[in-house]
Amino acid sequence: MSQDNNIKVVARFRPPNSLEKKSGGTSVIDLEDETTVGIKCDEHTGSFTFDRVFGPDTTQPQIYNYAIHDTLEDVFNGYNGTVFCYGQTGSGKTFTMMGADIDNDELRGIIPRIVEGIFSKIIESPPTLEYMVKASYMEIYMERIRDLLNPEEANLPVHEDKANGVYVKGLMEVFVSSIDEVYQVMRQGAKNRVVAYTNMNAESSRSHSIFQITIEQKDTVSGKTKMGRLFLVDLAGSEKVGKTGATGQTLEEAKKINKSLSALGMVINALTDGKSTHIPYRDSKLTRILQESLGGNSRTTLIINCSPSSFNAAETVSTLRFGMRAKSIKNKAKVNQDFSPAELKLMLKKTRAQCVSFQTYITALEGEVKIWRSGGMVESENYVTWDKVVGKDKPAAAPSTPSAKSSAARAGASTPRASMSRSSVSAGAGNAALQLSPTPNSMRVSSPTPTLLHESLMSEIGSRSGSPTIVMSEDEREEFLRRENELNDMVAEKDHELQASLRECALIREELEFLRNESQSSIKRSEDMSTEATQLKLELEKVKFEHKEAEMTIESMAEANRELTAETEKLQQQITELRNTASEDDSTDKEKERAERVAAMVNGMDSARDMSRHEADMSDLLRSLVEAGDDDSKKIEIIKRARRERDEALDMIQGKDDDIQNLNRKNSELAAKCADIDAKYEKLLIEYEEMLEQSIVADEQQSTRDNETINDLKQKLEDHYNNKIASQKSQLDMALSDLHRREEENSKSAEIIRELRSENRELAAKVEQLEEEKAKQENSAVVLGGGDVTAATEHAMLKEREMGIMRREMAQRILEYDTMRKSLMRDVQNRCEKIIELEMALDEQRSQNAQLNRRNPNQPQRMQLLEKNVAQLTLMQKELVVQNTDLKKELSLANRKLLARTERITYLETRLDDMNSQAEAWKRKADELQSIRNQDSTRPVPTSNNVLRFSRIAKPLRGGGGAAPPVVAEEKTSGRTSGFFNWGGN
Ligand SMILES: Nc1ncnc2c1ncn2[C@@H]1O[C@H](COP(=O)(O)OP(=O)(O)OP(=O)(O)O)[C@@H](O)[C@H]1O
């Protein structure tokens, strides 16, 4: 499956630029046909033939369709592909590779078209095929490999191992699944390139950029895999160093910059001169990386970009010559594929058969050796040979002759590839020699054998010790070169590791510094906070102390209050006792007075009795008057006595009338007193209400504990006043009702008295009439003498009868009067008793006060003092309550502040702990990193943030629409015709 194929060389001439036109340059080229260009200038006159020559009018699609389209097919078929652009600065390399405008279908270059072609092909391919596309982007500047997707990696080493061949170690490969993603990768690379060059004050034209696309495909049915790798290389300007005008240090730099190009030329020379057995791939990073592309496993296209102007004729000729040389390079492209399971099984079977043959051969040889060792002889015709033991038909694979071994070493090949996973299948793949053949990937260079290494070291030592120059064999020279390259690689790798370590060290140092600062500031903050906390604690202590003091003051006040309350209660008790005593005294006095009054009343009743007696006397007189008969003197005496009795009764009635009037006066006085008491009561009520209001206001302001005392006091006062008022009110009501009753009774008594008077007057009139009649009878008796005795007797009898009738009437009337009088007297007595009771109650009230005043002359003052004290205490209590409230507020505020500070302290302490633990974790991490670094020097170094944007995860794409269709980005205009760096700016 390997094919020998020449590098395809295409020449492209750009249109003359403004500088060339200005400088009067003329065209020195003559496009004779599609493959030949004629040059006519001072440097050279003649023609050059390439695979194709494109003139200044060539479009981008024309270049792509001819030069690249097949390469894309090759890559999909599992070949490695390479496209180089070679030419002087400004000759159109970037224009060709990237194009002037990625979004312009006419102007975009080879790479965007390839990317588009890759994804179109994936879509077109059958769905049984699974693809993975990876991209990487690097540049080589002054022999240092920089990862353009991870610019921190500025000096990547080139490695070589059996599994991977030659590769750039640590180069970032990102998985891409769409055109846009590839463009993004290109833009990011271009951007990083611009930044790097701006930092270094360098020119992009002095570096080689390599855009690498790897396409892995797997047939999901057969399990077969293929891998194609495409290198798209935009080389640095190939102009001669002298033409750049560089001197001194700059010249040295320019030489170094050009080292890769020189090495490229050397490799091409070696590959094409037909004599060289050694190809100096290892002379530069560029040639090492592109080892497979030049004379190896790759389908390679070289585009040589030239100027048509006479101004750049020398460079153009040089470029054309380079192209001519490269044209004759022969590559051996092979399909990079893994074996399918069936193939692997077949190979295994063959290998096992081979092993059996080898074992048989070895056993036979060992038998022969044994004979030789035991001093025996084996005839030459009996020598063990492969043919004899295994048979002629079996493939002779294993034992290689010394000459074969040395030739293998000369060819730079080495041990057989142990890994079968990614070997290339050569034309003789079915042969057993496949396993033992040198790696088909010529990028993989083996280690030298011990003998060769020893020899090379000896010669190296000899050359260093200043001994005469030894003419080394080709093999030795090659070994030296290889060794030198290895050492260079190791140096680059170590340099890379050193750089990474330094970066990490710097990072760790920064972190350490940051942590130190943080820790210091935390400690400072913690100290500040602890100082603050101490101050707060002190303040809190102070507040607590003040609070305690205030509590003590309140307690002492409360104690004083209690004492005063107790004193007040005591006084009140005393007052109550005094009142009780007074009331007891009063009750005694009252009883006495009552007895006196009752006695007086009884006396009054005596007068009534007198009256009754008078009446009885009157009756007796009347009776005796009747009994007296004719005894006039007796009658006169009786009448005189009756008159006296009447006068006495009249006097008595007059006295009673006066008494009634006195009683009426007293009644009015009592009414006035009642009104006075009423007014006092009203006043007291108002005072009480005021006090009550004050108490309510005080109540609201005082604390609960103090309120209890005050409330008690108030309650007591209130009860006292209420009781007092109630008793006074009831007394007043009683007095008023008594007064009304008494008035009514008085009016009744007056009525009765009036009736009695009228009856008395009637009686007096009758008595007068009787006296007159008696006198008349006496006179008539004197006139008549004894003669008319009968008539007189009759008359007397008549009179007597009349007198008897009168007497009976009188007795009846007296009886009625007596009954009425008795009832009246009873009534009057009752009334008198009531009046007396009222008077006594009033007097009792008065006497109570008077007695109190008399017995406790200082009581009112004391009461006033007590009230004043209570008022003062209330005031003090109010103040204390206010103070207490303020203190409580301050305390709660201080408590809150303290709480907040404590929380803050806790938070800071936690933070400090966190930071300490973080610092410890960092330290641990640093130690771990150090140990890991010590253990594994090949550890991957951290990548920068802009790199992480790209996917490091495989994105398998399915053929036949499994992938996203290519997206055509929006059209953009660029000021530059070669837009590579413009993308980076986007
Ligand atoms: N075929 C072409 N048609 C039109 N313009 C072109 C062509 N080739 C190059 N140019 C223009 O010439 C200028 C230089 O081209 P370019 O930057 O590609 O050169 P270069 O070889 O890559 O230079 P350097 O080595 O400095 O990178 C650009 O402005 C580009 O647009």
The ligand as a Gaussian input file, in Angstrom:
#p B3LYP/6-31G(d) Opt

LIG

0 1
 N       -1.802000      36.209000      -5.665000
 C       -2.001000      37.372000      -5.087000
 N       -2.943000      38.191000      -5.552000
 C       -3.143000      39.368000      -4.981000
 N       -2.448000      39.830000      -3.904000
 C       -1.489000      39.061000      -3.402000
 C       -1.213000      37.795000      -3.941000
 N       -0.240000      37.245000      -3.238000
 C        0.114000      38.142000      -2.288000
 N       -0.631000      39.227000      -2.375000
 C       -0.536000      40.376000      -1.513000
 O        0.812000      40.663000      -1.222000
 C        0.968000      41.052000       0.111000
 C        1.962000      40.156000       0.832000
 O        1.404000      38.872000       0.860000
 P        1.606000      37.875000       2.040000
 O        1.444000      38.579000       3.319000
 O        0.777000      36.713000       1.802000
 O        3.129000      37.543000       1.866000
 P        3.962000      36.515000       2.712000
 O        4.818000      35.797000       1.788000
 O        3.094000      35.715000       3.561000
 O        4.825000      37.457000       3.567000
 P        5.498000      37.106000       4.953000
 O        6.568000      36.158000       4.680000
 O        5.987000      38.435000       5.417000
 O        4.434000      36.547000       5.767000
 C       -0.376000      40.984000       0.760000
 O       -0.901000      42.283000       0.828000
 C       -1.161000      40.127000      -0.179000
 O       -2.528000      40.510000      -0.195000

